[in-house]
Amino acid sequence: MCGIVAYVGDRTAYPILIKGLQRLEYRGYDSAGVALINDGLHVYKCKGKVKDLEEHAKGKSITGNIGMGHTRWATHGIPSDTNSHPHISMNGKFVVVHNGIIENYAHLKKGLISRGYTFQSETDTEVLANLIESIYVEQKVSAEIAVRSALTKVIGAYGLVISCSDEKDKLIAARKGSPLVIGVGENEYFLASDATPIVEYTDKVVYMDDEEVAVITKDSFTLTNIQNDTKEANIQNVTLSIDEIDKGHYEHFMLKEIYEQPLSIEDTFRGRVTMDHSKIFLGGLTEALPQLLSTKRIIIIACGTSWHAGMVGEYLFEEYARIPVEVEYASEFRYRNPVIQEGDVIIAISQSGETADTLAAIKMAKERGATIVGICNVAGSSIPRETHAGVYTHAGPEIGVASTKAFTSQVTVLSMMAFLLGKMKGSLAPDNYIHLIKELGKIPDKIKKVLESDEYIKKIAETYKDASNALYLGRGNLFPVALEGALKLKEISYIHAEGYPAAEMKHGPIALIDENMPVFVIATKDKSYDKIVSNIQEVKARNGKVIAIVTEGDQTIKKMADHVIEVPDCHEAVAPLLTVIPLQFISYHIAVMRGCNVDQPRNLAKSVTVE
Ligand code: M6R
C-alpha cells in the first residue's frame, strides 16, 4: 500500500528518489521520507505529500549516491512525522523502508522492550528495524544474516529496503507479499514497488519473488531466498515509456486516463483480433481453454471497480457462452469456506495485480484445485504470477486512484473471452460471433464521440456539484455501470451515492427521491428500454432530477428527463463500454468543482495491498 524507491550507483540519489516517489505517490500519500547514505546517514521525513518532503529537505544536505525513499499509506499509527518512513533502529545501525504489515509486531515489540529497546513511533516497521539491529549486535553477524534471521521471525507481508551503517555501500531488499522490482543499469541499480520510477534509467528489470532477498551494491547484485539458496535472476525488458506515466497537458491523471480509453481499448484488442474482425485469439488462455470449455461454473473474484467489470462479465458469459457465473468480492470469498468443485474455473480481475484480498482468494482457490485465470493490467505483478493462465489488459499504467481505463479494458477482455468461448462451445452462431467482434471493434471510435461531450457534461456537473446524495440506476449489464458510476462519485467527490438495478428502486430507495436527488439513469436502447422508461417516469413523478444516458436521437426520454447525455447507438453487449464514459466525466468534473484531490482522494490508495 506504500511506495518504495531506492538507488545505488554513481548518480546523486536524492533527485532519483524524489522523482520516483512522485511516480509512486498513487500507492499512498499521507507521509513521505528519504534516507541518504553518504559519510553519515541523513533521514528527512514528514507528514504530507512528496512536495512537502521536498520543502522539508530544502537547504539540508542532500548528497550521497545511495538512498531509499518511501511514500506511506498508514496502517499502524496515524499519519505523522514520527510514523513516516524511513525508520532508524534504536542505536542507528539500520535504516528501513517497508511496504506491508508485520502481523506479529506487538509480540516482537514486547520481546525487544524486555531487552531494553525503546521506540519512537507506533509503527510495525520500527519493530523490524530494532529486531534486525538486536540480532546484528547480539549475535555479531553480518547485516545480511541479521536481516535473514529477522525475517524468519516475522509473520506478515513486506517489501523492504534496508541499509546498515557499517556496510554503507550496500542495500538489502526483501519481498513477501508486497511487490519489489530491481532495475538493472550500468554500474547502478534501482529498487521500487513498481517499474514506473525505474524506466527513465533502464528497461532491464527483475521482479522479485516472495521470500527472496537481494543484496545490491553499485557493481553487483545477488538474489537468494531467505534460507540463502541462490536464485536465478530473471532479467526482463520492461516496455513502459515515460509518456505513459506523465500527465502530459492534462490537469489530472484521471482526465488523461478517461481520454486514453479509445487507445487503451485498441491496445487491448491489438494482436488478439484479426484485421477483418472475424476471429479472436487469446494466446494467454491456451493453458486453461480445456477447463474453460468444459467447466460447469465460473467464479469471478475481484474488488472495487474490477468487481464491477466482473459483473459485466457475468452477463456476457451467461448470455453468449451459456456458462453459469458467480461474482464474488475477493474479501468475502476468501474468508468463507466456499464450495469449490472439481472443474471450477476462477477468473481473478485486478488492475494492479497486487490487491491483497484478490491474491489471497486466488491462493486459496488454487489449493482447492480450481483453475485460475487472471485478467490484470500490470505485467509482472503478483496476481499474474499466481495464475494458470491469463490475459493482460494492456491499458497502460493507470495512475489516478479512481479506475477508468482499467475498467473498460477489463470489460473488453471479458467480452473477447465470452464471445470466443461462445463460438467454441457452439452457443454463439458464427455470424453473431463476427457481428459482436465488429461491434466491439467500433467501440474506440464511438468512445471518441462521447469524449466530445466533455464540455456539455461539465455544465451538467455544475448543476449537481452541491448534491449530498445521488442515485444511479441501470438494468441488465448496465446495472454494474450504475454501481461503477456511484463508486466514482463517492471516491473522488465524497458525495454519497448508490447504484441500484432500476427495478429495485421501488423496493426502498424510491423513498429517498425528492427535488434534491439527482438520479443518473443508464437508459440506452436495449431489451429493457421500455422498463427503464417507466422507471424514469417513477422518478419524475416524485420530483427527482433525472440525468439520462441515452442512445443518440432518443426523443422519448429527452421529453421526460432533466438532462440527456447521448452515446452512439451500439449492440447492447458492448453498451457498458460507452455508457460508463459520461459517468466518469460527471464524477471528475464534480470533484474538481468541489476542490477535491481527484488523483489522490482522501483515505484511498491505488493498490490495496493490505487486507
Ligand atoms: O488493482 P485492483 O483492480 O485489484 O483494485 C481493486 C480496487 O481497489 C479498485 O478498483 C478501487 O475500487 C478503485 N479505487 C476504484 O476506482
Residues whose N, C-alpha, C, O or C-beta is under 5 A from the ligand:
A	BS01	M6R	C303 G304 T305 S306 I349 S350 Q351 S352 G353 T355 V401 A402 S403 K606 V608
